[in-house]
Amino acid sequence: MNHEYGRWPESVWTSQELDWKQAERIIAGVDVGTTSTQAVILRDGKLFGYASIRTGADFAGAGEKALKLAMGEIGMRREDIAAIGGTGFGKRNIGFADRLFDEVSCCMKGARYMFGPEVRTVVDMGGQTVKAIRLFDWDRVRDFMFNDKCATGEGRSLEALCELLHVDITEIGPKSLEAEKDPEPVSTTCWTFANTETLGLFGRPEFKSEKLSEAEIYASHLFAYSWRILGVIGRLSSLEVGEIRIDGGLGLTGGLAKNPGITKRIERDLGVEAMKSDIDPMLCGAIGAALLAC
């Protein structure tokens, strides 16, 4: 099998400590995204199981498979789940969901579960979209913004670049941080332009007055990603005119939140350290869908 450089490894987990048969209430959430699908099982509010898999061409099949994997091989049936919520780009294909929810509401609810009530700004960085969400103290959305024009700065474009360069997506972020300083960012107009320019930096030294190292080339690309994402955050309703501020805690979710080459640059330029969670940031939407369904 050919090595897939641009894909995060699929993952499945089921708790060995919690007994689902003794649960008062079991709920589930399924998030069918453009590139990956996640399903979670919550037992009395605690994370009991999850699955994160590639979506592929069959959105309905991806949702079914993810939920089955999340339930584990422990005898749990779909009938044992009190409520199932669905969300994501392919949510209309989740025929078994009791209710469907928009991605913004699910990100809000999931982030509060992952980071606690202190999180007030959530930046969800997925395969095709970036969502910046500002929350009230209570569980309501105050404002939100999406990326526009193109998928530059989103997960799918980074996947494509890693495949072109034959560098693991798990490695490109840490390697980019080895650069002493960030060079000028590559194009953010179109992800095809950005990837082409990055490839050119390896073979065409005339692109720059000085030849860039491998780490600097990665830094140039991921700096462009973080710059594009900062632009989405900056379009949230202003707290102070002329300044991008984070009100309360910052939570980063989605696949790109697993890339330190992006998250560290966002933290640096905002002057804020993102909140930490032991839960995979890709599960945020599915968790939110489960909580909203109950």
TACOR-V499957 format. One record per backbone hydrogen bond with DSSP energy under -0.5 kcal/mol. CO is the residue of the C=O (numbers start at 1). NH is the residue of the N-H. If there is no record, write none. Layout:
co=CO nh=NH
co=CO nh=NH
This chain:
co=3 nh=5
co=4 nh=7
co=5 nh=169
co=11 nh=52
co=13 nh=50
co=18 nh=20
co=19 nh=22
co=20 nh=23
co=25 nh=44
co=26 nh=82
co=26 nh=83
co=27 nh=42
co=28 nh=85
co=29 nh=40
co=30 nh=32
co=30 nh=87
co=31 nh=33
co=31 nh=38
co=32 nh=90
co=35 nh=55
co=36 nh=33
co=37 nh=53
co=38 nh=31
co=39 nh=51
co=40 nh=29
co=41 nh=43
co=41 nh=48
co=41 nh=49
co=42 nh=27
co=42 nh=44
co=43 nh=46
co=46 nh=43
co=48 nh=15
co=49 nh=41
co=50 nh=13
co=51 nh=39
co=52 nh=11
co=53 nh=37
co=57 nh=59
co=58 nh=62
co=59 nh=63
co=60 nh=64
co=61 nh=65
co=62 nh=66
co=63 nh=67
co=64 nh=68
co=65 nh=69
co=66 nh=70
co=67 nh=71
co=68 nh=72
co=69 nh=72
co=72 nh=74
co=77 nh=80
co=78 nh=81
co=80 nh=82
co=83 nh=28
co=84 nh=98
co=84 nh=99
co=85 nh=30
co=86 nh=101
co=87 nh=32
co=88 nh=91
co=90 nh=93
co=91 nh=94
co=93 nh=95
co=94 nh=97
co=99 nh=86
co=102 nh=106
co=103 nh=107
co=104 nh=108
co=105 nh=109
co=106 nh=110
co=107 nh=111
co=108 nh=112
co=109 nh=113
co=110 nh=114
co=111 nh=115
co=111 nh=116
co=112 nh=116
co=116 nh=119
co=118 nh=249
co=120 nh=135
co=121 nh=251
co=122 nh=124
co=122 nh=133
co=123 nh=125
co=123 nh=253
co=124 nh=126
co=124 nh=131
co=125 nh=256
co=126 nh=155
co=127 nh=156
co=129 nh=126
co=130 nh=147
co=131 nh=124
co=131 nh=133
co=132 nh=145
co=133 nh=122
co=134 nh=142
co=134 nh=143
co=138 nh=140
co=140 nh=136
co=143 nh=134
co=145 nh=132
co=148 nh=150
co=151 nh=154
co=154 nh=157
co=154 nh=158
co=155 nh=159
co=156 nh=160
co=157 nh=161
co=158 nh=162
co=159 nh=163
co=160 nh=164
co=161 nh=165
co=162 nh=166
co=162 nh=167
co=168 nh=171
co=168 nh=172
co=169 nh=173
co=171 nh=175
co=172 nh=176
co=173 nh=177
co=175 nh=178
co=176 nh=179
co=190 nh=194
co=191 nh=195
co=192 nh=196
co=193 nh=197
co=194 nh=198
co=195 nh=199
co=196 nh=200
co=197 nh=201
co=198 nh=202
co=199 nh=202
co=199 nh=203
co=200 nh=204
co=204 nh=207
co=205 nh=208
co=213 nh=217
co=214 nh=218
co=215 nh=219
co=216 nh=220
co=217 nh=221
co=218 nh=222
co=219 nh=223
co=220 nh=186
co=220 nh=224
co=221 nh=225
co=222 nh=226
co=223 nh=227
co=224 nh=228
co=225 nh=229
co=226 nh=230
co=227 nh=231
co=228 nh=232
co=229 nh=233
co=230 nh=234
co=231 nh=235
co=232 nh=235
co=233 nh=236
co=240 nh=243
co=243 nh=240
co=243 nh=245
co=245 nh=247
co=246 nh=248
co=249 nh=120
co=249 nh=121
co=250 nh=275
co=251 nh=123
co=253 nh=125
co=254 nh=257
co=255 nh=258
co=256 nh=259
co=258 nh=260
co=259 nh=262
co=259 nh=263
co=260 nh=264
co=262 nh=266
co=263 nh=267
co=264 nh=268
co=265 nh=269
co=266 nh=270
co=267 nh=271
co=267 nh=272
co=272 nh=274
co=280 nh=283
co=281 nh=254
co=281 nh=284
co=283 nh=287
co=284 nh=288
co=285 nh=289
co=286 nh=290
co=287 nh=291
co=288 nh=292
co=289 nh=293
co=290 nh=294
